[in-house]
Amino acid sequence: MRWKIAAVAALALVGGGTWLALAQTGDALPGYRDPQVIAQGVALYDAHCAACHGADLEGQPDWRSRDADGYLPAPPHDATGHTWHHSDAVLLHITRVGSAAAVGGGYLSRMPGFSDTLTDPQIRAILSYIKSTWPDRVIEHHNRLNAAEG
């Protein structure tokens, strides 16, 4: 128990209120309610994600079917996709290292890792923007998923 308290304290000192909120609720993306974070996320999404995942988060056509080279097209990030089936921790990891590295086992994906391009706060802003577009029922499910992992 003492190590958990020490870890939460260290994270709070290093990462401020966002990390403290994560430690208490499992929600690494509390910015999905913050208009400034969402506005930053929109701009970053447009610059780094929209070319593949669509300007309106709609993903590429036929995103569940592999192409001739064995790759899946970019999925939607709106409520019709599967993004919200993954916890914040998983989404952050996938965005940092790329899908192939995150999944492993020879998984084919054209999704690159962005850890050399985007900071963690920028990645969180993008994911917060995406989450802000989901309907309440999806957000509630996603928050339960985070709490179960937290």
LINDA-V781777 format. One record per residue. N is the residue number from 1. PHI is phi in radians with two decimals (none if undefined). OMEGA is omega in radians with two decimals (none if undefined). BURIAL is + if it has 9 or more other ideal C-beta (glycine too) atoms within 8 Angstrom, else -. Layout:
N PHI OMEGA BURIAL
N PHI OMEGA BURIAL
//
This chain:
1 none -3.12 -
2 -1.10 3.13 -
3 -1.16 3.09 -
4 -1.15 3.12 -
5 -1.11 3.12 -
6 -1.11 3.13 -
7 -1.13 3.12 +
8 -1.11 3.13 +
9 -1.10 3.13 -
10 -1.12 3.11 -
11 -1.11 3.13 +
12 -1.11 3.11 +
13 -1.21 -3.11 -
14 -1.30 -2.99 -
15 -1.91 3.10 -
16 1.28 -3.02 -
17 -1.07 -3.13 -
18 -1.08 3.13 +
19 -1.17 3.11 +
20 -1.12 3.10 +
21 -1.07 3.11 +
22 -1.09 -3.12 +
23 -1.11 -3.09 +
24 -1.54 -3.00 -
25 -2.16 -3.05 +
26 1.40 -3.09 +
27 -1.66 3.12 +
28 -1.44 -3.07 +
29 -2.17 3.13 +
30 -1.13 3.13 +
31 -1.17 -3.12 +
32 -1.15 3.08 +
33 -1.83 -3.03 -
34 -1.79 -3.09 +
35 -1.00 3.13 -
36 -1.23 3.10 -
37 -1.14 3.14 +
38 -1.10 3.12 +
39 -1.07 3.08 -
40 -1.11 3.14 +
41 -1.09 3.10 +
42 -1.05 -3.12 +
43 -1.08 3.13 -
44 -1.20 3.09 +
45 -1.05 3.14 +
46 -1.01 -3.09 +
47 -1.36 -2.97 -
48 -2.07 -2.97 +
49 -2.16 -2.99 +
50 -1.07 -3.12 +
51 -1.01 3.13 -
52 -1.77 -3.02 +
53 -1.59 3.07 +
54 1.58 -3.13 +
55 -1.08 -3.13 -
56 -1.92 3.12 -
57 1.16 -2.99 +
58 -1.40 -3.13 +
59 1.27 3.13 +
60 -1.61 3.12 +
61 -1.02 3.06 -
62 0.97 -3.01 -
63 -1.15 3.11 +
64 -1.65 -3.09 -
65 -1.97 3.13 -
66 -1.16 3.09 -
67 -1.44 -3.08 -
68 -1.06 3.14 -
69 -1.62 3.10 -
70 1.61 -3.13 -
71 -1.69 3.00 +
72 -1.50 3.04 +
73 -1.10 -3.13 +
74 -1.10 -3.12 +
75 -1.36 3.02 +
76 -1.26 3.06 +
77 -1.88 3.07 +
78 -1.42 -3.07 +
79 -1.18 3.13 -
80 -1.45 -3.11 -
81 -1.63 -3.11 +
82 -2.02 -3.11 -
83 -0.94 -3.08 +
84 -1.24 3.05 +
85 -1.40 -3.11 -
86 -1.89 3.11 +
87 -1.18 3.07 +
88 -0.99 -3.12 +
89 -1.04 3.13 +
90 -1.18 3.13 +
91 -1.08 3.10 +
92 -1.09 -3.14 +
93 -1.11 3.13 +
94 -1.03 -3.11 +
95 -1.19 3.13 +
96 -1.20 -2.97 +
97 -1.84 -3.08 -
98 1.64 -3.05 +
99 -1.13 -3.10 +
100 -1.07 3.13 +
101 -1.19 -3.12 -
102 -1.19 -3.10 +
103 -1.43 -3.14 -
104 1.28 3.08 -
105 1.10 3.14 -
106 1.38 3.13 -
107 -1.03 -3.14 -
108 -1.64 3.09 +
109 -2.73 3.06 +
110 -1.63 3.13 -
111 -1.28 3.13 +
112 -1.38 2.96 -
113 -1.45 -3.08 +
114 -1.98 -3.09 +
115 -1.13 3.10 -
116 -1.55 -3.07 -
117 -1.89 -3.05 -
118 -2.11 3.04 +
119 -1.38 3.08 -
120 -1.02 3.08 -
121 -1.06 3.09 -
122 -1.20 3.09 +
123 -1.08 3.11 +
124 -1.09 3.11 +
125 -1.13 3.10 +
126 -1.08 -3.13 +
127 -1.15 3.07 +
128 -1.14 3.07 +
129 -1.02 -3.13 +
130 -1.00 -3.11 +
131 -1.09 -3.11 +
132 -1.13 -3.10 +
133 -1.56 -3.08 +
134 -1.32 3.04 +
135 -1.17 -3.08 -
136 -0.92 -3.10 -
137 -1.09 3.12 -
138 -1.27 3.10 +
139 -1.07 3.12 +
140 -1.06 3.09 -
141 -1.06 -3.12 +
142 -1.08 3.12 +
143 -1.16 3.07 +
144 -1.13 3.09 -
145 -1.05 3.12 +
146 -1.10 -3.12 +
147 -1.09 3.13 +
148 -1.15 3.12 -
149 -1.43 -3.05 -
150 -1.17 none +
//
